[in-house]
Amino acid sequence: MHRITGKAGGDSLIEMSPTDSFNDDTNGYHQHVSSSTGSLQQGQSPSTLTPDVCVETCESLNTSMASLAQSDHSDSPQLEAQTLERIEAMTGIDKQQQSKDSVFFRDGVRRIDFVLSYIDDKDGERKQERRKVYEANLVNVGLELETEDKSESDDGKTYFVKVHAPWEVLATYADVLKIKVPFKVNDIPDNSDMPMNWLSTPFRLPEHIMHPEPDYFTAPFNKSKSDFFLIDDKASFFPPSVRNRIVYYILSRCSYFKDECGDKDKKGIKRLLNNNTYTAAFPLHDCRYWTKANDANCESERYHLHKHWARFFCFFKEQPLNLIRKYYGEKIGIYFAWLGFYTEMLLFAAIVGTLCFVYGALTYDDNEWSKEICSDQIGGNIVMCPLCDKKCGYWKLNSTCNSSWQSHLFDNVGTVFFAIFMGIWVTLFLEFWKRRQARLEYEWDLVDFEEEQQQLQLRPEYETKCTNRKLNRITQEMEPYLPITSKFARTCLSGATVLLWISLIIACIIGVIAYRLAVYAAFASIMKDNPTTNLQVVGPYITPQLATSVTASCINFVIIMILNLMYERVAVWITDMEIPKTHLEYENKLTVKMFLFQFVNYYSSCFYVAFFKGKFVGYPGNYAYMFGSKLRNEECDPGGCLIELTTQLVIVMTGKQVWGNIQEALVPWMMNWWGSRKARNHPESLYSRWEQDNDLQGFGQLGLFYEYLEMVIQFGFITLFVASFPLAPLLALINNIIEVRVDAWKLTTQFRRPVAAKAHSIGAWEEILNGMAVLSVVTNAFIVAFTSDMIPRLVYMYAYHPKREMNMKGYINNSLSVFNIAAIPYENKPDDEENPSWFNSSISSCRYRDYRYPSGHENQYDHTMQFWHILAAKLAFIIIMEHVVFLVKFFVAWMIPDVPSDVRARVKRERYLVQEYLHNYEVEKLKLQLSQNIHEECNCTPMIYPSLPKHEVLSECL
């Protein structure tokens, strides 16, 4: 065997010699055609073939194949189809009978590892030439192809090329990719039985579903030592997920240029898909999801996944992670393992958050400040200053009675406890996930997985677009590179684009704030006579503040969704423009761009309400205005801004989750329903497995990226702002229970089977989660200190209560400052028609939310000493809370090891046993060689290592 030239680095494909596989013709097309005619015996039994008929048939077959081989692939694909039709007509093969729901070639023996589909365009001569050369090169590297003519497809215009990798190809590339395979059954006893394990029986799945294969000791495959491994059947030794991974590795690196062409950059199935040479490339599902395969040799793992995992009524069952990993690969298995673990941990946060909410409901009647607000003697006699200029009249404090009661449900002592608890919960979640991940690494043979070696391979796009070459000092080979000037220019343009879009988000948020300011005045003018009180149930709860907050939150949510849809394409475009060198670098760059944008897009409105609204208002006669306009900055209700933050969080978080689940489930289902509308009328025997999968949606290389992004954004909602809404973990828990099954359902039923990929962790998302965990401690401390009224109430009760009693009586009167109505400037005074009917000239003062000296005082309208005491208490609380939580976080992280002790011991034990068995194998092999050399008659001096030169040659070839 020898390499095909023209591939820099270590990505060269290995061309299989005739002795490595089946006998090939010079251009490989004898094998191609023989694949299509491999089921000769199925069309006509041997007993019905006389010798004369056999001779005549064989001569006709040879003539047909010779004419096809001599065509040198210059004719159209119709020549091959016509030749196959002649062959099938002579052999009596019924094409319709052969095109069944099967994952095997027509001979029923060779498994279909990959499928390429294309439509033969009338003006697509260049595409035809690319396909012919590409398929010829695939045959040259050892793959076997079988083509289904367009006449057999449901649309009458799609060709399907089925790809099979024989044992030699699989063994060669399993050696190249260092794929771990079993060599001995694991005999280490499993002592993982838990006490009272019977309690988990209702949540378990059948044993053959949870553990579809025994636990083995594994080692990287070595083709020269194939007898060392447990190879019972070469056809089934490599599972389908490994087979399609190997085939995709070949497809993505095989060229579609002729040797004499000299264009070395035309390679890979991705480029052929991008230029529409092929319309799709995918591995096959093993059966229909609602029924088992008819072929007993087919595993029907898709059916088992749908039955035990993808149905919603299995939501209380454990996930069959081993079966998911076996069918879809480790990368998808790790995602569902993380999602399931995250959902399990949310259960504890949801319970504690619900208890805090219940505490707020049970202490409803002990809310002294709300009683004062709702009291006709206190709140009914306090006249508040207008909340906007001209269009807002004077109002009484008891009009905010309902919002004050609602605020107490979330703004109570339990909020502080829950904020501290969530800071510790985040640490426990991340630390226990590391342990769970370490256990999966051991169970899934990922302990020694060289991710850098696997993912640091050059991207085909990088090799194509980088025309410059330089010498690699390590490999001493010329490799493409991007000049520093071009890289700097692309990076600057990419950064400027990201900043432009973030500025666009901020501009939209400012627009929403302007809407809130302008519309509040309109709502206040419309509702001054309380027309909403006539509405049943909800009427008394609708206030100008609530109407403004709800409508602004809904508009903000719509803007978020629109910007999100637009930016996804922009992020991919600018990442492609940067031309990242490796797949790992590409994913990291895209992750940073997408998360940065999503962070600003989803959280900016919540940050505004939490930390800016009501903080820069001024006071009557000296109000602060938005950027010098006539729109006054917003004020908070006397009950605080926390209830508005809760409203904003609920609308954005719930709306995103509901919309996301509808979009994930409904859109693929509708597209598949429309795409397969014609084929649904076909009987099962005519609707082939490759056509069924071709009608499904492609999962895409970034399919998991968006799933992770969705969950990480949700993680931010339940950690960054959880102090304002203790029920957020409960909503996230309910969503995730649905999310697991929706993701499983769409992956099993609505998408083509993804190419299996390895991953030993969740990648860059783990660092993002760690960063958000640290930030959440800071944001929750600031929310409790500055957004809620917890600190001002405590300062009043302990330092400023007139009677030094430990209660909140008189707090409302203490928290409101007095302003002389006569001193309000004309431009701030409300119009006469805007004032309520109870307002008259005898009312000389109004109240506003602040701690300032009254008019007539020597320091009138300056902040009182109580304001500075409250500010100092807020800052002290932030420092104390952050230090306490961070201290506990670091202590917990130090106490919990990342790798469980039993896993560490099992890993060491397995490595020792692997080395021992390999050593024994080498010793036995050497003994066998020596014994053979002793019995052989040789004229030359015996050598200890007679096969060493041969091994050296093979190593040079590889």
Summary of the structure (lengths in Angstrom):
residues: 958
radius of gyration: 35.7
end to end distance: 8.8
largest distance: 129.8
contacts: 2951
relative contact order: 0.10
helix: 60%
strand: 8%
